[in-house]
Amino acid sequence: MELGDLTVTQILLTVVGGMLIYLIIKWLKDPIRKIPGPRGLPFLGNVLALNPTNVHNQFYELAKKFGAVMKVKVFTVPIVVLNSREACMEALIKTGTDFQGRPPLARVFRIIPKDVGFTTMNSDHSFLRRTFTKTMKAYGPGVAHLEGIMQDTIQEMTEEINRRGDQVINTADLCSGYVGCVIASMMFGEKYSFDDEVCQMLHKMNKQLIAAADPFTAGALFDFFPFLLKFKFLFPKTQQTLEDANQVFNDFVKTKTEQFRDSYDPNDKRGCLDYFIEIQQKELDKDGKPLLDNEGMKGLLLDFISGGLETSQNSLRQMLLDLVADLTLQKDLQAEIDSQFEPTHKITLKDREKLPQLESYMLESLRYLSQTPFLVPHMTIRDTGVAGYKIPANTIVLMNSFYLAHNPDVYEKPFTVEPKRFLDEDGNLLKSDHPLRENFIGFGAGRRQCPGELFAKSRIFLFLSNILQKYNVEPAGELPDHDVRKYPMSILLATPSAKVRLTRRQH
């Protein structure tokens, strides 16, 4: 009996010893081990040391300590963080598609199984991206038609502001109203007022998506361990939020798509949804099935909402906050507009080249805010490398855009808004290949660069130039903290709203 017990003990010790040897060998061979980074705990990694709402500042400090490439661990999952422009460009452009995957974000995929922003680059993704780009180019064609929509929305916005007189306006309401109307008009080709039901539904869906997919909440456990979604008793509130968001999105897309299919006229396309319907009807696979299925249609529409709505209104809130925090900046920008145009002139996108100071300020505000501090997470789709380090397939990789945009070796006073930072000695806008401009990669780069960048900047320019031409923006009470390092981190760095008064300028 004793001999038998001893034999069993020996067997168990041999098995345990073998497992330990296997794990040690695996650890020694892991190329991620050679990448510098903060020490973590077994099984937990760096989770306890990371503050979800302040992680942009933490990674900023870590970048100064560890250099161009570093790693952190969330539980047992290693995350590689690229902290230099050279490393980011190598990953995004020079390595081809090696870094063009996306992490399997279980909560997002529950709502959007197919889309341009969150899915890994494959044949379905490439088709959806081509469809998105093709629709933008075809839309009337493209920027020209879009500008007409934005001008109509600006006219509606101006009338609403004038009706309110000197009433206090919340910048969040003003910006979301404008951007919501533009997005709705782009998608459906109709003119909408600020309080229209469709615009309100877009905002509701956008908030639900953010709440459902926020990577800095406890629900992020589902992204790292997707099997947990099967246990409905775990984080029931998060699971219910996911189900509610999915239901609302499905109902909205189904209703709108059926409505537009019934009234579709190939000779009179109203908005992007009509172009999607045309592609769905004409582009078929070898079995006669639409290449753009209903899930793809849903994903494209939600890309318009999630990609266009939150980022644009957040940027505009920041710019209005800049204007009331620095009235000299506001007067300087108004002086430039006044020097170029009569008060009755209708500012168009063609006028951008005449307003280099305004263009410089817009770039500076986007740099300062850096609202997507790590872009959308990437994932390696094969064994690859960057900056001399080997990176295995299926490794999550973040681009530390926040550090790049505030790198003290590139930008003097990086945490100060310097409106003329992007002007040369003659007052002209710096070329796009200037180091000050190249180091800001807030819209990404390479094959996964944001396809809506052009339209986002167009929306921002027309909104800002028209506000400055027509109104003085004055603070109405105490202003929120203007330091981006104190902004809370969620899906984006969220600019706080401010209370302002818009008074008609006397020219």
C-alpha positions as CSV (number, residue, x, y, z in Angstrom):
1,M,0.0,0.0,0.0
2,E,2.8,2.4,0.9
3,L,4.7,1.4,-2.2
4,G,1.6,2.1,-4.3
5,D,1.1,5.5,-2.6
6,L,4.7,6.4,-3.3
7,T,4.3,5.4,-6.9
8,V,1.3,7.6,-7.4
9,T,3.1,10.5,-5.7
10,Q,6.1,10.1,-7.9
11,I,3.8,10.1,-11.0
12,L,2.1,13.3,-9.8
13,L,5.4,15.0,-9.1
14,T,6.7,13.9,-12.6
15,V,3.6,15.3,-14.3
16,V,3.7,18.6,-12.4
17,G,7.4,18.9,-13.0
18,G,6.9,18.2,-16.7
19,M,4.2,20.9,-16.9
20,L,6.5,23.4,-15.2
21,I,9.3,22.6,-17.5
22,Y,7.0,23.0,-20.5
23,L,5.7,26.4,-19.3
24,I,9.3,27.6,-18.6
25,I,10.4,26.5,-22.1
26,K,7.4,28.2,-23.6
27,W,8.1,31.4,-21.7
28,L,11.8,31.4,-22.7
29,K,10.8,31.0,-26.4
30,D,8.1,33.7,-26.3
31,P,9.4,36.6,-28.3
32,I,7.1,39.0,-26.4
33,R,9.2,38.4,-23.3
34,K,12.1,40.4,-24.9
35,I,9.9,43.5,-25.3
36,P,10.3,45.9,-22.3
37,G,7.4,46.9,-20.1
38,P,6.2,47.2,-16.6
39,R,6.3,44.2,-14.3
40,G,3.1,42.4,-13.7
41,L,1.6,39.8,-11.4
42,P,1.1,36.1,-12.3
43,F,-2.3,35.6,-14.1
44,L,-3.3,39.2,-13.5
45,G,-0.6,40.9,-15.4
46,N,-0.8,44.7,-15.1
47,V,-4.5,44.9,-14.5
48,L,-4.3,46.2,-10.9
49,A,-1.9,48.9,-11.9
50,L,-4.0,50.3,-14.7
51,N,-6.6,53.0,-14.1
52,P,-9.2,52.6,-16.9
53,T,-10.3,56.3,-17.0
54,N,-6.7,57.5,-16.9
55,V,-4.9,54.9,-19.0
56,H,-3.9,57.5,-21.7
57,N,-1.8,59.3,-19.2
58,Q,-0.4,56.1,-17.7
59,F,0.7,54.9,-21.2
60,Y,2.2,58.4,-21.9
61,E,4.5,58.0,-18.9
62,L,5.3,54.4,-19.7
63,A,6.2,55.5,-23.2
64,K,8.8,57.9,-21.9
65,K,10.3,55.2,-19.8
66,F,10.3,52.2,-22.2
67,G,10.7,53.8,-25.6
68,A,9.4,53.0,-29.1
69,V,8.0,49.5,-28.3
70,M,6.6,48.2,-25.0
71,K,4.3,45.6,-23.7
72,V,1.7,45.4,-20.9
73,K,-0.4,42.4,-19.9
74,V,-4.1,42.3,-19.2
75,F,-4.5,39.1,-17.2
76,T,-2.5,36.6,-19.4
77,V,-3.1,38.5,-22.6
78,P,0.0,40.5,-23.8
79,I,-0.6,43.8,-25.5
80,V,2.2,45.4,-27.6
81,V,2.2,49.3,-27.6
82,L,4.0,51.3,-30.3
83,N,5.2,54.7,-29.0
84,S,7.1,56.1,-32.0
85,R,5.9,57.3,-35.4
86,E,8.6,55.1,-37.1
87,A,7.3,52.0,-35.3
88,C,3.7,52.9,-36.1
89,M,4.4,53.5,-39.8
90,E,6.4,50.3,-40.0
91,A,3.4,48.4,-38.6
92,L,0.6,50.2,-40.5
93,I,2.3,50.5,-43.9
94,K,5.7,48.8,-44.4
95,T,4.7,45.4,-43.2
96,G,1.7,45.1,-45.6
97,T,-1.2,43.4,-43.9
98,D,0.7,41.8,-41.0
99,F,-0.9,44.2,-38.4
100,Q,-4.2,44.7,-40.1
101,G,-6.3,42.3,-38.0
102,R,-8.7,43.3,-35.2
103,P,-9.0,41.7,-31.8
104,P,-12.1,39.6,-31.4
105,L,-14.2,42.1,-29.5
106,A,-17.0,39.9,-28.4
107,R,-19.4,42.6,-27.3
108,V,-19.0,44.6,-30.5
109,F,-19.4,41.5,-32.7
110,R,-22.7,40.7,-30.8
111,I,-24.0,43.9,-32.3
112,I,-22.0,44.4,-35.5
113,P,-20.7,41.1,-36.9
114,K,-19.6,42.8,-40.1
115,D,-18.3,46.3,-40.6
116,V,-15.3,48.4,-41.8
117,G,-13.9,49.6,-38.5
118,F,-13.9,46.6,-36.1
119,T,-13.5,43.4,-38.3
120,T,-10.2,41.8,-39.3
121,M,-9.1,42.5,-42.9
122,N,-10.4,39.7,-45.1
123,S,-12.4,39.4,-48.3
124,D,-15.6,40.5,-46.5
125,H,-13.9,43.5,-44.9
126,S,-12.3,44.5,-48.2
127,F,-15.6,44.4,-50.0
128,L,-17.3,46.5,-47.3
129,R,-14.5,49.0,-47.3
130,R,-14.7,49.3,-51.2
131,T,-18.5,49.7,-50.9
132,F,-18.1,52.4,-48.3
133,T,-15.5,54.3,-50.4
134,K,-17.4,53.8,-53.6
135,T,-20.6,55.2,-52.0
136,M,-18.7,58.2,-50.8
137,K,-17.3,58.9,-54.2
138,A,-20.6,58.3,-55.9
139,Y,-22.6,60.4,-53.5
140,G,-23.6,63.2,-55.8
141,P,-20.5,63.1,-56.5
142,G,-19.0,62.9,-53.0
143,V,-17.9,66.1,-51.3
144,A,-20.0,68.5,-53.5
145,H,-23.3,66.9,-52.5
146,L,-22.1,66.5,-49.0
147,E,-21.3,70.2,-48.8
148,G,-24.9,71.0,-49.9
149,I,-26.2,68.9,-47.0
150,M,-23.9,70.5,-44.5
151,Q,-24.8,74.0,-45.7
152,D,-28.5,73.3,-45.3
153,T,-27.9,72.0,-41.8
154,I,-25.8,75.1,-41.0
155,Q,-28.7,77.2,-42.1
156,E,-31.1,75.3,-39.9
157,M,-28.6,75.6,-37.0
158,T,-28.3,79.4,-37.6
159,E,-32.0,79.8,-37.5
160,E,-32.3,77.8,-34.3
161,I,-29.6,79.9,-32.7
162,N,-31.2,83.1,-33.7
163,R,-34.6,82.0,-32.4
164,R,-33.0,81.4,-29.0
165,G,-31.5,84.9,-28.8
166,D,-28.9,85.2,-26.1
167,Q,-30.2,82.0,-24.3
168,V,-27.6,79.8,-22.8
169,I,-26.7,76.9,-25.0
170,N,-25.0,73.7,-24.0
171,T,-22.1,72.9,-26.5
172,A,-22.9,69.2,-26.4
173,D,-26.4,69.9,-27.6
174,L,-25.3,72.3,-30.3
175,C,-22.6,70.0,-31.7
176,S,-24.6,66.8,-31.5
177,G,-27.6,68.5,-33.2
178,Y,-25.5,69.7,-36.1
179,V,-23.5,66.5,-36.6
180,G,-26.6,64.3,-36.2
181,C,-28.5,66.2,-38.9
182,V,-25.6,65.9,-41.3
183,I,-25.1,62.2,-40.7
184,A,-28.9,61.5,-41.0
185,S,-29.0,63.5,-44.3
186,M,-26.0,61.7,-45.7
187,M,-27.6,58.3,-45.0
188,F,-31.2,59.0,-46.0
189,G,-30.9,62.0,-48.3
190,E,-33.5,64.1,-46.5
191,K,-33.3,67.4,-44.6
192,Y,-33.7,67.0,-40.9
193,S,-34.3,69.4,-38.0
194,F,-32.3,69.2,-34.8
195,D,-35.2,67.6,-32.8
196,D,-36.2,65.2,-35.6
197,E,-37.0,61.7,-34.4
198,V,-34.5,60.2,-36.8
199,C,-31.7,62.4,-35.5
200,Q,-32.7,61.6,-31.9
201,M,-32.6,57.8,-32.7
202,L,-29.1,58.1,-34.1
203,H,-27.9,59.7,-30.9
204,K,-29.7,57.0,-28.8
205,M,-28.1,54.2,-30.8
206,N,-24.7,55.9,-30.5
207,K,-24.9,56.1,-26.8
208,Q,-26.1,52.5,-26.5
209,L,-23.1,51.3,-28.6
210,I,-20.7,53.2,-26.4
211,A,-22.3,51.8,-23.3
212,A,-22.3,48.3,-24.7
213,A,-18.7,48.3,-26.0
214,D,-16.8,50.5,-23.6
215,P,-13.4,48.8,-23.3
216,F,-12.7,50.4,-19.9
217,T,-15.6,48.8,-17.9
218,A,-15.9,45.5,-16.2
219,G,-17.7,44.2,-19.3
220,A,-14.3,44.2,-21.1
221,L,-13.8,40.8,-19.5
222,F,-16.2,39.4,-22.2
223,D,-13.8,40.7,-24.8
224,F,-10.8,38.8,-23.3
225,F,-12.9,35.8,-22.3
226,P,-15.8,35.5,-24.8
227,F,-17.1,32.2,-23.4
228,L,-18.2,34.2,-20.3
229,L,-21.1,35.6,-22.4
230,K,-22.7,32.2,-22.2
231,F,-23.2,32.7,-18.4
232,K,-26.1,35.1,-18.3
233,F,-25.7,35.6,-14.5
234,L,-22.3,37.3,-15.0
235,F,-22.6,41.1,-15.3
236,P,-26.3,40.9,-16.1
237,K,-26.6,44.7,-16.6
238,T,-23.9,44.6,-19.3
239,Q,-25.5,41.6,-21.0
240,Q,-28.8,43.3,-21.0
241,T,-27.3,46.5,-22.4
242,L,-25.8,44.4,-25.3
243,E,-29.2,42.8,-26.0
244,D,-31.0,46.1,-25.9
245,A,-28.5,47.8,-28.2
246,N,-28.7,44.9,-30.6
247,Q,-32.5,45.0,-30.7
248,V,-32.6,48.8,-31.2
249,F,-30.1,48.6,-34.1
250,N,-31.8,45.7,-35.8
251,D,-35.2,47.3,-35.6
252,F,-33.9,50.7,-36.9
253,V,-32.0,49.2,-39.8
254,K,-34.7,46.8,-40.8
255,T,-37.4,49.5,-40.7
256,K,-35.3,52.0,-42.7
257,T,-34.1,49.4,-45.2
258,E,-37.5,48.1,-45.9
259,Q,-38.9,51.7,-46.3
260,F,-36.2,52.6,-48.7
261,R,-36.4,49.4,-50.7
262,D,-40.1,50.0,-51.3
263,S,-39.5,53.5,-52.6
264,Y,-36.1,52.8,-54.3
265,D,-35.6,54.5,-57.7
266,P,-32.3,53.8,-59.4
267,N,-32.5,57.1,-61.3
268,D,-33.1,59.2,-58.2
269,K,-30.8,58.1,-55.3
270,R,-31.5,60.0,-52.2
271,G,-28.7,59.1,-49.9
272,C,-26.1,56.4,-49.0
273,L,-28.7,53.9,-48.1
274,D,-30.0,54.0,-51.7
275,Y,-26.4,53.3,-53.0
276,F,-26.1,50.4,-50.6
277,I,-29.4,49.0,-51.9
278,E,-28.2,49.4,-55.5
279,I,-25.0,47.5,-54.6
280,Q,-27.0,44.8,-52.8
281,Q,-29.2,44.3,-55.9
282,K,-26.4,44.4,-58.6
283,E,-23.3,42.8,-57.0
284,L,-23.9,39.0,-56.6
285,D,-21.8,36.0,-55.9
286,K,-21.6,33.0,-58.2
287,D,-24.7,31.5,-56.5
288,G,-26.7,34.7,-57.2
289,K,-26.6,35.9,-53.5
290,P,-25.9,39.5,-52.7
291,L,-22.3,40.2,-51.7
292,L,-23.7,42.9,-49.4
293,D,-26.0,40.9,-47.1
294,N,-28.2,42.4,-44.4
295,E,-25.5,42.1,-41.7
296,G,-23.1,44.0,-44.0
297,M,-25.7,46.6,-44.6
298,K,-26.2,47.0,-40.9
299,G,-22.5,47.3,-40.3
300,L,-22.1,50.0,-42.9
301,L,-24.9,52.1,-41.5
302,L,-23.6,51.7,-38.0
303,D,-20.1,52.7,-39.2
304,F,-21.7,56.0,-40.3
305,I,-23.2,56.5,-36.9
306,S,-20.4,55.3,-34.6
307,G,-17.6,56.5,-36.8
308,G,-19.0,59.9,-37.8
309,L,-21.2,61.0,-35.0
310,E,-19.2,60.7,-31.8
311,T,-15.8,61.8,-33.1
312,S,-17.1,64.9,-34.9
313,Q,-19.2,66.2,-32.1
314,N,-16.5,65.5,-29.6
315,S,-14.0,67.5,-31.7
316,L,-16.4,70.4,-32.1
317,R,-17.0,70.5,-28.4
318,Q,-13.3,70.8,-27.9
319,M,-13.0,73.7,-30.4
320,L,-15.9,75.6,-28.8
321,L,-14.3,75.1,-25.4
322,D,-11.0,76.4,-26.9
323,L,-12.8,79.5,-28.2
324,V,-14.4,80.5,-24.9
325,A,-11.2,79.6,-22.9
326,D,-9.1,81.9,-25.1
327,L,-11.1,84.9,-26.4
328,T,-8.0,86.2,-28.1
329,L,-7.9,83.0,-30.3
330,Q,-11.5,83.6,-31.2
331,K,-10.9,87.2,-32.2
332,D,-7.8,86.3,-34.3
333,L,-9.7,83.6,-36.2
334,Q,-12.6,86.0,-36.8
335,A,-10.2,88.7,-38.0
336,E,-8.8,86.3,-40.6
337,I,-12.3,85.4,-41.9
338,D,-13.3,89.1,-42.0
339,S,-10.2,90.0,-43.9
340,Q,-11.1,87.5,-46.7
341,F,-14.9,87.6,-46.9
342,E,-17.8,90.0,-46.7
343,P,-20.2,89.3,-43.8
344,T,-22.8,88.0,-46.3
345,H,-20.4,85.6,-48.1
346,K,-21.4,82.0,-47.8
347,I,-18.2,80.1,-46.8
348,T,-17.6,76.9,-48.8
349,L,-15.0,74.2,-48.7
350,K,-13.2,76.0,-51.6
351,D,-12.5,78.8,-49.1
352,R,-10.3,76.6,-46.9
353,E,-7.1,77.6,-48.7
354,K,-7.8,81.3,-47.9
355,L,-8.0,80.6,-44.1
356,P,-4.6,79.0,-43.2
357,Q,-4.8,80.2,-39.6
358,L,-8.1,78.5,-39.1
359,E,-6.8,75.4,-40.8
360,S,-3.7,75.5,-38.5
361,Y,-5.9,75.9,-35.4
362,M,-8.2,72.9,-36.4
363,L,-5.1,70.7,-36.8
364,E,-3.8,71.9,-33.5
365,S,-7.1,71.2,-31.7
366,L,-7.3,67.7,-33.2
367,R,-3.7,67.1,-32.1
368,Y,-4.3,68.4,-28.6
369,L,-7.4,66.4,-28.0
370,S,-6.2,63.1,-29.6
371,Q,-9.6,61.7,-28.9
372,T,-8.7,58.1,-30.0
373,P,-5.5,57.8,-27.9
374,F,-4.7,54.3,-29.2
375,L,-6.7,54.3,-32.4
376,V,-8.8,51.2,-32.9
377,P,-6.8,48.2,-31.6
378,H,-4.9,46.2,-34.2
379,M,-4.0,42.5,-34.2
380,T,-1.2,40.6,-36.0
381,I,-2.6,38.1,-38.5
382,R,0.7,36.3,-38.9
383,D,4.1,36.1,-37.2
384,T,5.8,39.4,-38.0
385,G,8.0,42.0,-36.4
386,V,8.5,45.7,-35.7
387,A,11.4,47.9,-34.7
388,G,13.6,44.8,-34.4
389,Y,11.2,42.8,-32.1
390,K,9.4,39.6,-33.2
391,I,5.6,39.7,-32.7
392,P,3.7,36.4,-32.9
393,A,0.4,36.1,-34.8
394,N,-2.8,37.0,-32.9
395,T,-1.0,39.6,-30.7
396,I,-3.0,42.8,-29.9
397,V,-1.1,45.9,-30.9
398,L,-1.9,49.5,-29.9
399,M,-0.7,52.7,-31.6
400,N,0.0,55.2,-28.9
401,S,-1.4,58.1,-30.8
402,F,-1.7,60.2,-27.6
403,Y,2.0,60.0,-26.9
404,L,2.9,60.8,-30.5
405,A,0.7,63.8,-30.5
406,H,2.2,65.1,-27.3
407,N,5.8,63.9,-27.7
408,P,7.8,66.7,-26.0
409,D,10.7,65.9,-28.4
410,V,8.5,66.9,-31.3
411,Y,6.1,69.5,-30.0
412,E,7.1,72.5,-27.8
413,K,4.6,72.9,-25.0
414,P,2.7,69.8,-26.1
415,F,-0.2,70.2,-23.6
416,T,-0.9,73.8,-24.6
417,V,-3.1,74.8,-27.6
418,E,-0.9,76.8,-29.9
419,P,-3.1,77.9,-32.8
420,K,-0.3,78.9,-35.1
421,R,1.8,75.7,-34.5
422,F,1.1,74.4,-38.0
423,L,2.0,77.7,-39.9
424,D,5.4,78.5,-41.4
425,E,7.2,81.8,-41.1
426,D,5.2,83.3,-43.9
427,G,1.9,82.3,-42.4
428,N,1.2,79.5,-44.7
429,L,0.0,76.0,-43.7
430,L,2.8,73.5,-43.2
431,K,3.0,70.8,-45.9
432,S,1.5,67.4,-45.0
433,D,4.9,65.8,-44.9
434,H,6.2,68.2,-42.3
435,P,7.3,66.4,-39.1
436,L,4.8,68.3,-36.9
437,R,2.0,67.1,-39.1
438,E,3.3,63.6,-39.7
439,N,3.6,62.8,-36.1
440,F,-0.2,63.1,-35.6
441,I,-1.9,59.9,-36.7
442,G,-5.3,60.4,-35.1
443,F,-7.1,59.1,-38.2
444,G,-4.7,56.1,-38.6
445,A,-2.6,55.3,-41.7
446,G,-2.2,52.8,-44.4
447,R,-4.9,50.4,-45.4
448,R,-6.9,50.9,-42.2
449,Q,-6.8,54.7,-42.3
450,C,-10.2,56.1,-41.4
451,P,-12.2,56.3,-44.7
452,G,-14.3,59.2,-43.3
453,E,-11.4,61.5,-42.5
454,L,-12.1,63.9,-45.5
455,F,-15.8,64.2,-44.5
456,A,-15.0,64.7,-40.8
457,K,-12.7,67.6,-41.5
458,S,-15.2,69.1,-43.9
459,R,-17.9,69.0,-41.3
460,I,-15.7,70.6,-38.8
461,F,-14.5,73.3,-41.1
462,L,-17.9,74.4,-42.2
463,F,-19.3,74.4,-38.7
464,L,-16.5,76.3,-37.2
465,S,-16.0,78.9,-39.9
466,N,-19.8,79.7,-40.0
467,I,-20.0,80.0,-36.2
468,L,-17.0,82.3,-36.1
469,Q,-18.2,84.4,-39.1
470,K,-21.7,84.9,-37.6
471,Y,-21.3,84.8,-33.8
472,N,-19.3,85.7,-30.8
473,V,-19.1,82.6,-28.5
474,E,-19.1,83.7,-24.9
475,P,-18.8,81.7,-21.7
476,A,-22.0,81.5,-19.6
477,G,-20.7,80.5,-16.2
478,E,-17.7,78.6,-15.0
479,L,-15.8,76.7,-17.7
480,P,-14.9,73.0,-17.3
481,D,-11.3,72.0,-16.9
482,H,-9.5,72.5,-20.2
483,D,-6.6,70.1,-19.6
484,V,-6.8,67.0,-21.8
485,R,-4.9,65.0,-19.3
486,K,-7.8,65.2,-17.0
487,Y,-10.4,64.2,-19.5
488,P,-12.0,60.8,-18.7
489,M,-11.2,57.9,-21.0
490,S,-13.9,55.8,-22.5
491,I,-14.1,54.7,-26.1
492,L,-12.9,58.3,-26.7
493,L,-11.3,61.0,-24.6
494,A,-14.5,62.8,-23.8
495,T,-14.4,66.6,-24.1
496,P,-16.6,68.2,-21.3
497,S,-19.5,70.3,-22.4
498,A,-19.6,74.0,-21.7
499,K,-22.4,76.5,-21.3
500,V,-22.1,79.4,-23.8
501,R,-24.0,82.2,-25.3
502,L,-23.8,82.9,-29.1
503,T,-24.4,86.6,-29.8
504,R,-24.8,87.9,-33.4
505,R,-21.7,89.7,-34.5
506,Q,-22.0,93.4,-35.5
507,H,-19.9,93.8,-38.6
